[in-house]
Amino acid sequence: MKIKVIVHQVNEGGYWAQVPALPGCATHGATWEELLTNIYEAVEGWLDAENSIPQPSLL
């Protein structure tokens, strides 16, 4: 699966990123490597949370 991630460099140092297709999915990291790790964790957590929400039944 490919997901678009927008990365921003922070003037004070570090990075933050957001995933436009997943509302509220954002993270940050002090280094590029830390940011990449955090992005994977954030997307995985967002998808896990989305899949655990019970779907409404039509009765």
GITADA-V688512 format. One record per backbone hydrogen bond with DSSP energy under -0.5 kcal/mol. CO is the residue of the C=O (numbers start at 1). NH is the residue of the N-H. If there is no record, write none. Layout:
CO & NH
CO & NH
//
This chain:
5 & 7
6 & 18
8 & 16
10 & 13
14 & 10
15 & 29
16 & 8
17 & 27
18 & 6
18 & 20
19 & 22
21 & 23
22 & 25
24 & 26
25 & 19
27 & 17
29 & 15
31 & 35
32 & 36
33 & 37
34 & 38
35 & 39
36 & 40
37 & 41
38 & 42
39 & 43
40 & 44
41 & 45
42 & 46
43 & 47
44 & 48
45 & 49
46 & 50
47 & 51
48 & 52
49 & 53
50 & 53
52 & 54
57 & 59
//
